[in-house]
Amino acid sequence: MASGFFAILDDIAALMDDVVVMSKLATKKTSGILGDDLAVNAEKSTGFVSSRELPILGKIALGSFINKLIIIPLVFILSALYKPAVIAFLIFGALFLAYEAVLKIKEFLDFLINKKTTQKNIAVDDLTTPNIDESKEIENSKVKSAIITDFILSLEIIIIALSTVLDETLLEQILVVSVVGIIATIGVYGIVALIVRLDDMGLFLIQRSKNKGFLASIGHGMVWLLPQIIKALSFIGVIALLMVAGEILVHYIPWIHQYSDRFLHALPEILRFMFVAFVVGLLVFGLIKPISILVKKLK
């Protein structure tokens, strides 16, 4: 009886060891999307009154958790009923990520081209304080946008995590995907919470030291660092989007794989993925842009 009990414990221990190893591999595979998730949510949780940053982040984190509660069972059901559907979702998500990357690049280029106009508009806007209803509307809009983007990114994270353990038992698949989902939620939003409060921690140090000495210098540095981190994360996020989207497109669409090998073989693999994603993103953007213009005119 006792030996049977200890045998069960050994089996559980062996299973958990396997889950840890596979979770590390799955997390590594999804790290690019996790980086973009981090960048997106850090950007969407800043620019508000200090007292609203964490509540807004809490709403987005709750939405992300609900997203994963929906996605994980859905992905397993699809995998059980019709495995090609999982790959189709993966490719669709890659197209969306490639489009998002191109859209962000376009927005950045538009900002550079219209920099003077943008600065004038910002100066005018700074003179006008939005009312409570406008602030609430902006807040709700940002939260909704972040949760929708998180849904797509979460779908990609879960599918990629599942793709790394498709040859394992169902129990191991569920455990690995669940672990990755928890890391993707708690890890990302925990880091974002620290980032968005960085300036407040800096201000605390400045006030505590009465704006004198070493602590004040650290405080000023932290206040200065926050927007730099947001900018860096935005850049890293675009790179991550292109890398992840390109890798999926090259691996799961045979003709893209064939042509990338033929014409881009001289490029390092990462640059090949990014180039493929950028070109595909441009094509998707070219298809979506006229449709969005038409929809706006019809409205």
N, C-alpha and C positions, 0 to 999 in steps of 0.2 A: 504493500500500500504506500509506504513512505517512498520506496524507490520510484513508484509510478508518479508520485507527486513531484519529486525532484526531477524526473525526466521531463515532465511538463514545463517546469521552471527553466530547464536547459533549452527546451524548444522555444520558449518565449524569449529567452535571452538571445538565442541565435537569430530568431526572427527580428528582434529589435536591432541587433548588430547589422543585419542585412538592410533593414529599413534606413538606418543612419547612413550607411555607405551610399545607398541608392538615392537618398534625400540630398546628400552632398552633390552627387552627380546631377540630379535634376535641378537643384538650386543654381549650380554653375551654368547649366544650359539656359536657365531663364534669367540670368543676371542682367543681361542687356535690357530686357523688358522691365525688370525691377528698377533699374537705373532710370529708365524713362518715367516709370510710375512715380518715382521719388521726385524727379524734376517737375513733372506736371503738377503734383499735389503741393510741392513747396511753392511753386509760382501762384497757384490758385488760392493758397492760404495766407498770402501776404498782401499788403496794400490796404488792409482794413485797420480800424481802430484796434489798439492792442487788446482790449478786453474781448473782442469778437474773434480773434485769430484761432484760439483753441476750440471754442464752440463750433466754428465753421469746420475746422479740421475734424472735430468729433463727428459732425454730420457726414462728412465725406468718408471717414473711416467706417462708420456704421453702414453707409451705402455700399462700401467695398465688401464688408462682411456679408451683407445680404446678397450681393452679386455672386460671391463664392458659394453661398448656400444654394443658389439657383444653378450655378454653372457646374459644380462638381457632380451632382446626381445626373444632370442633363448629359454631360460628357460620357459618363459611364453607361447610361441607357443607350446613347447613340453608338458607343463602341460595341455594346452587346448586340444591338439590332442590326447595325450596318456600319462597319468600320470605315469604309470610304467617306462617310459623312463627316467623320472627325477630321480627316485630311482636308476635306472641302472647307470646313470651318477654319482650319489652320491657314489655308491659302487665302480665304476671304479676309481673315484678320491681317495677314501679311500685306495684302493690297491696301487695307485701311491704314496700316502703319506706314507704308511707303508714301501714301497720299498725305498723311499727317506730317511726315518729314518734309516733303516738298512744300506743303502749305506753310510750315514754320520758316523754311528758307525764304519763300516768297515774302512773307510778312517782314522778315528781317531786312531783305533787300528794299522793300517798299519804305521801311523806316529810314534806311540810309539815304534813299533818293529824296524823300520828303522830310528830311531831318529838321530843316529850318521851320517848315510849316508845323511839324509836330511839336517843336519846342514852343512855338507861339501859342498853339492850342493848349498845351500843358500850362503855360503861364496864365492864360485866361481862365482855365478850369480851376486853377489853384485859388483864384479870387472868389470862386463860387462854392459855397458849402452845400452839398446835396442834402435834401430833406430826409427825414426818417424813412418815408415810403420808398424814395429812390434808392437809398442805401440798402433797404431790405430787398428790393427788387434785384439790385446788383448782386447782393449776397446769394439770393436764391438761384440766380442765373449761373453764378460761378459754381455753386454746389452741384447743380444739375449737370452742368457741363463736365465737371470733374468726375461725377459718378458714371456718366455715360462713357467717357474715355476709359475710366477704370474697368468698366464691364468688358470692353474690347481687350484691354491689356490683361485682365484677369483670365479671360477666355484663352488667350494665347499662352499665358503662364501655365494654366491647368492642362491644356492640351499638350504642350511641350513636355511638361513634367510626366504626363501619362505616356507620351511616346518613348520616354527613356526606360519605362518598365513594362512595356507591352508583353514581354516574354515571361514575366513573373506571374505569381499566383494573384487571384483577385484580391485577397486580403492584403498582400504586399502593395499592390497597386493603390488600393484605397488609403492605406496608411501613408505611403510616400506622397501621394497627391494632397492629402489632408495636411501633412507636415509642411509641404511647400506653400499651400494656401495660407496656413497660419503665419509662416515666416513672411510671406508676401504682404500680409495685412499688418501684423504687429511690428515687424521690422521696419517696413517702409514708413508707416505713420508715426512710429516712435522717433525715427530719425528726423522726419519732417517737423514734428513737435519741437524738437531741440533746435532745429534751424530757424523756425519762425519766431522763437523766443530769444534768439541770440542777441538781438538789439536791446531787448528789455533787460537781459542779464548785464549787457554792457552799460546801460543807463544806471542800473543798480550800483555797479562798481564805481561809476563816476560820482554818483550822489553820495555813496558811502565814504569815498575818499575826499569829498568836497572838491572834486575836480583838480586834485593835486597828487603828484607822486606816481609811483609805478602802477598802482591799481587803476588810476584814472587813465593812464596810457593804454592799459589792457582794455579798459572799458571802451575808449574811443576806437581802438582797433576792432573790437567786436561789432560795434555799431557800423563801422566802415565795411567790415567783412560780409555782413548779411547780403547786401545787394550784389556783391561780387560772387558769392556762392550761388545765388539765384541765377546770375548770368552764366556762370560756369556750368551749372546743372542743366540749363536750357540748351547750351551747346552740346554737352555730353549726351543729353536726351536725344537730340537730333541724330548724332552719330550712332547711338544705340538703336534708334528706330531703323535706320538704314541697314545696320549690320544684321539685326534680327530678321527684318523683312527680307533682305537679300538672301540670307542663309535658307530660309524657308522656301522661297521661290525657286532657288537653284536646286535644292534637294528634292522638292516635291513636284516640280513641273519639268518633265523630261526634255522638252525642246529648249527651255531656257538653260537647263544644265548643259545641253549639247552645244548651243551657240556660245555660251559663256566660256566653255572649255576651248572652243575653236578660236574665238576672237579675243578673249581676255586672258589667255593662258599665261601671258608674260606678267600679269599683275599678281601681287600677293593675294591670297584667298580673301582676306578681310576687305581689301580695296575692291576686289571683284564683286563681293556681296553688296557693298555700298553702291557701286556703279549700277549694278543690275536693279537694285531697289530704287535708285534715283530715276533711272530711265522709266521703269514701270510706274513710279509715282507720278512722273510727268504725264504719262499716257492716261492714267486714271484722272488726274487733275484736268487734263484736256477734255475728257468725257464729261466730268461732273460740272465743270464751270458753265458751259452753255445751258445745261439743264437747270442749274440754280438760277441763272439769269432769267431763263424762261419762266420759271416758277414765280420769281419776284414780279415779273411783268404781269403775269396772270392774276396775282394777288392785287 
